[in-house]
Amino acid sequence: MSLTFSSDAAQIARQTRQTLKSATASLTGKRRGPDPHVRRDSVDVDHPDAQVWRKIEDGSKGSGLAWADALLQTAEEFDVVHKKHGSRGPLQANGIRVLKAILRRALDFATGRSEPELLTIVKWTGLSKPAVVAALARLRDHGFLDWIRRSIRVGEKGQPGPQRKQTSNAYFFSLGRMRDRHKGVWQRFRQLLARKLANATARSGRPPDSPPPAPAFSSSPLGAALASLGARIESASS
């Protein structure tokens, strides 16, 4: 009788633990899958949601470099304008360094493909892994880049054990968040892009492809500050 009671109690305890785990997973959004090391919100590399890349401008090296230079300069100016006395800017030096590394070393202009491993960015920038993660978060928050977490299938279907593993993020540059959150910053980017594309065309000697018009700046304080800073930079470099 005692043995039966003990066995029943153990079974009830196991069921209770399983119920609690299921409830916790439901509340936190976590799921127990075949590989617990795959991050939440990760999609398969071949899933349509992971196909986020678009070519940069016309896909050529000249226009791609002009685009990358315009985005990097916009980020630098944005950080300067928002930097308060005695404090760091919203992107900070690490954010600029990470953005520069991705634009210069991990972006295929012809396809928009950008998928560097996190540890590769760490190596390129000389920063710690937590510093790179924090820098990426700031860049994303202010609309300078975005990414999709991805996973890949490993092994064969039906095999025991983990069948998926995490792979590198797919980074992309839609700039929609920048336009919605910092209209003046987006306008400054478009202004710089138009100018740099025109310069690239002049250097190449080929007929211009009607570069995007430089938008007029909004009347917001940020737009005015960026326009003023840009004028000072251009005056100093001329």
Secondary structure by P-SEA (a helix, b strand, c coil): caaaaaaaaaaaaaaaaaaaaaaaaaaaccccccccccccccccccccccccccccccccaaaaaaaaaaaaaaaaaaaaaaccccccccccaaaaaaaaaaacccccccccbbbbcaaaaaaaacccaaaaaaaaaaaaaaccbbbbbbccccccccccccccccccccccccaaaaaaccaaaaaaaaaaaaaaaaaaaaaaccccccccccccccccaaaaaaaaaaaaaaaaac
